[in-house]
Amino acid sequence: MNRAYWRSPEAYKKLQTFDAPGFAFQFLNRNPEFVRDRERLQQLDRRGALDPAEVNAFARRWGLLLPDDESSK
């Protein structure tokens, strides 16, 4: 979105189509710190060096629920 048109309702039409998780993902995906953290985990995963504790710390930092997260039950 061009910053000059941030008040334009047209600039936000696509956002209205997202459900809550989709909107949250769009929000997080525009945060450079989140992108940096996610890319770091992806690199570790590609090398086979991904530690579950790091994944859990990432999820906690960004308020994410993982499928096997016992605290979400």
N, C-alpha and C positions, 0 to 999 in steps of 0.2 A: 504494500500500500504506500502510495506516495504521501509523505508527511504533509504536503500542502492540502490534502483532501481528507484529513483525519476526521473532520466533522461531517463529512458527507455520508448519509445513510447508505449510499451505494457501495461505499468502501467496506461495509460490514455485512453485506448480504450473504456472502459465503459462510461467515461465522454462524449465522442463524441456522444453518443446516446441520451443525454438529450436535451430537448428544454431549452430555457432561464430560465423559472420558475423552471424547474426541476434541472437545474444546480445551481441556486440560493439556492434552498432548500437544496441540498447536501452540499453546501458551509456553509450555516447557521447551518445546523444540526451537523457540526463538530466543531462549536464554543462552548466551554464549558459555556460561559456566556449566550448564546442564549438558550442552553439546560436547564440551571438552571432556567432562566426566564420562559421558556415554562412549565417546570415541576411545578413551583410554581403556575402558572395560572391553570394548570390541577388539582392540589390539591384543590385549591379554588373552582373550578367548581364542583368537586366531593362532596365537603361539602355544595354546594349550596350558597357559599359566594362570588361568582365572581362578581366584580363590573365592569360595562361597562367602567368606566373611566380608570381602570387598564388595560383592554384589549386595549383601545385606546392608552394608554401610551406605552404599549408593542409594538403595531403596529408601532407607530411613531419612537420608539427607533430603531427598526430593519428595518424600511423602507418597511413595509408590507402594502398592501391595503386590507381593509376588504370589504366584499360584499356590506355593507350598508354605506360605507365611501363616504360622500357627496363631499369631496375634490377630489375624483378620477373622478368626472363627469365633 
